[in-house]
Amino acid sequence: METSTTPPRADRRQFSFTAHGVTIDDPYAWLKDPGYPDVTDKDVLAYLEAENAYFEGVMVPLKPLTDRLYEEMKGRIKEDDSSVPQKDGDWFYWTAFETGGQYRKWWRKPVAGGPDELLLDEPALAEGKEYFRLGALSVSNDGRLMAYAIDDNGSERFEVRVKVIATGEHLPEVIPGMLSEIVWAADDSGFLYGLANDQWRTDNARFHRLGTPISDDIELFKEADEGFRVGVSETSDRLWIVIATGDHVTSEVWLVPASDPLATPVCVSPRQVGREYDVDAHGDTLFIHTNDTHPNFRLCTAPISDPGTWTELIGASPDFYMTGVSCFAGFFIVDGREAGLDQIEIHSYDGGTPRRIEFPEASYGAGLGDNPEYDMSVLRLGYESMVTPGTVYDYDVASGEKTVLKVQEIPSGYDAAKYSTDRLHITARDGTQVPVSIVYPADFPRDGSRPLFLYAYGAYGYAIPPGFSTGRLSLLDRGFAYAIAHIRGGDDLGQQWYLDGKLDKRTNTFNDFVDAAKGLIAGGWTSAGKIAIAGRSAGGELMGAVVNSDPELWGAVIADVPFVDVLSTMMDASLPLTPGEWPEWGNPIEDKAAFDLIRSYSPYDQVTPQAYPPMFIGGGLNDPRVTYWEPAKWAAKLRHEKTDDNVLLLKTNMGAGHGGKSGRFESLREAAEEHAFVLWQLGVES
């Protein structure tokens, strides 16, 4: 690739739009190729390539450091790693990497004994491709066939294929444009799936009968609301196929017998705006997990014969956030969080006091692992903390005993005693206590002299768990502390925590992050200008907002696939995601208050002539979630407006989407580049 040491300047071309009596000038609107998702505009491509050339030129002196970081990160990964085999019917299933392999191989062997069988060879499928991702994979109930879906350009439009496992041959049918899970009918005559429409929305559930043309596939369900998405799954007992539709605030569930997938779907309960629910089944009873009376959810039951008549089984609690319910033959599991920490409760169908699974540390992440069978007496669990590598347990339900099956292996070595972790509570400007999980070298001085890396997301009710990362050890071993701010907008402390960071309360998210940083400074963890910050997607929006509001706090900023052109995107109903996003951000087309609020914080719209910190911005040309022009427009405007000489980099993956490079080592190299940038800007010796 060509390199350059001169930052490019994008043309400013007159463009404006008017809404609610306000005219918005957007001189970089031309960076949106009108032919998207096919990007062919020569000027657009030339600008992106110029930015990439500049990125490469600036990073040349950092290549030795990037290479060292990459080797460190790679050295902490067991190259031939494999998952713990799990029984499902007559087979044990697992995945494994080969040494040097970017992608997994999927395996199984008979429970009764016999040779290993290769189900799917991801490395072979990815051969010669810049990008590869496996979507859904589902083995038929009789274990004879496997349906799977692949994406080889990052567009998230998957192609379904069906394979005869014993012979390796593929059936003739190929289904393009799929975006869903795959669920087999009980008799394996075919499977359910969903197609993405022209706006990249899954608004349907379809049935494909093996051996028939794709054109004959039967549409079982069609969603009329353009903001809703349709998904397919099955109940734990595999007797019912679940067709779920919804947006960020409302859901509706339909059931189809797995034995008769062409039967008319039965609605559990018609949608009510603001009510979410999901279902599982045990015998002739539905278990319904819903937020209809309280944002922390409750559990109800209903007869399958009368699914709309709900009876409360476990009431909502202000202290316990019920995140999910899973039915098994002899018991059911309630997942949740209390004080922001994961809890797993085992409940008897006969009632009685539930039993919580105990975990040893004050701050951690834990959850059910892969438990595919309905009749299980031993549960697979996952556990980790900021100092404890990922650990896989078997938990005996009867005895309460945990057996360690696997601890994440770190070939280059790991000594937990070298690090400490805390859970802090920092007071935000409105008096709210914001949790912050932090890990740091055991000898870390609290005198403000050290750098700190601060991460957050803060949207969609998605909590960032205080988990383990081998990548961040490269920062810790160079004297950094690493902190995760559990800010409003996620559901770390319950659904109300999420609600308090969305729509008209969105700015709480940004304020919490800034106030967490200031609290860390006040606590001696670091100093202004010594904080590196990072966020991706909606977390990239967060990055954009805080560099506008408090640029002096940050010493380096990583913004991956950042959602920064919020106003323009939410004003464009033709974009794939926009209608479904209005419940999260507001609808500025119809609502002037939403227009004014979004405009007031939209990072791109609020770029002003001021000094900005050093920034590393990443995008993906094929990204259907945060379109490539958002980071491109933002970088172009920052270059024009900023008054400093700090470095600003834009790197666009020309063959990838929202997740960046797809291979495990390619993604490691991207992480190494970002870490190298941070170390360079904070003046930390390599």
Number of C-alpha atoms within 10 A of each C-alpha: 8 10 17 17 13 13 19 17 14 24 14 14 13 11 12 11 10 9 13 13 7 10 10 15 14 18 17 20 17 19 22 18 18 11 9 15 15 10 15 12 15 10 14 18 16 12 18 24 19 22 27 24 22 22 22 21 18 20 19 14 10 18 15 13 21 23 15 16 24 23 14 17 22 21 15 19 18 16 20 12 15 16 13 17 16 17 18 17 13 14 17 18 20 18 18 17 19 15 10 10 16 18 23 22 18 19 18 21 19 15 13 8 10 9 8 12 14 15 22 19 13 19 17 11 15 20 10 9 10 16 19 23 21 19 19 19 18 17 19 18 17 11 16 13 19 20 22 19 25 23 21 20 21 26 20 23 22 25 20 22 18 22 20 15 18 12 8 14 10 15 14 12 16 13 17 17 20 24 26 24 18 26 26 27 27 20 14 19 15 20 22 25 26 26 22 21 15 11 15 20 20 24 24 24 22 19 24 22 18 16 11 12 13 15 8 10 15 14 15 18 19 14 15 10 13 17 21 22 23 26 21 22 19 22 19 21 17 22 19 22 25 24 24 23 25 23 22 18 17 17 23 21 23 20 25 21 19 22 17 14 23 15 12 13 17 16 16 23 16 11 16 12 11 13 18 21 23 19 25 23 24 23 11 9 15 24 25 25 24 23 21 15 11 16 21 25 27 25 23 18 22 20 17 18 12 12 18 15 13 17 13 14 14 14 14 20 14 13 13 21 28 27 19 20 20 21 23 20 16 15 19 19 19 20 21 21 20 16 13 22 18 21 22 23 16 17 18 13 13 7 9 8 9 14 14 15 15 11 15 6 12 10 21 22 22 23 15 16 15 15 18 17 17 18 14 15 16 18 17 21 21 18 21 24 22 27 25 18 19 19 17 23 21 19 18 15 17 8 9 14 13 18 14 13 13 15 15 17 16 17 12 12 9 15 9 13 9 13 18 16 21 14 16 17 17 22 16 19 13 9 8 13 15 21 22 24 24 23 24 25 21 14 10 17 14 14 13 17 15 20 26 31 25 24 22 25 28 31 25 19 23 16 21 19 20 26 19 20 15 19 19 18 23 19 23 21 13 15 20 26 26 24 26 22 26 30 32 35 30 26 27 27 24 26 22 19 21 25 21 19 26 23 18 16 15 22 20 21 26 24 20 27 28 22 18 28 27 20 20 25 21 16 14 15 25 25 22 18 17 24 28 27 26 22 22 24 21 22 24 26 27 30 29 27 25 21 22 21 16 12 20 16 21 25 26 27 29 24 27 29 32 31 27 31 25 22 25 20 20 24 18 14 19 12 17 22 20 21 21 21 19 20 17 20 24 21 22 23 16 12 11 15 14 20 21 14 19 25 19 14 24 21 27 27 20 16 21 16 14 13 17 27 25 23 27 22 22 25 29 27 26 25 24 21 21 27 25 30 25 23 27 29 22 23 23 23 21 20 21 16 15 17 13 13 11 15 16 22 23 26 23 26 19 21 18 22 26 25 17 24 23 22 19 16 19 16 15 19 20 16 18 25 21 23 22 26 26 24 22 15 20 20 12 15 8 14
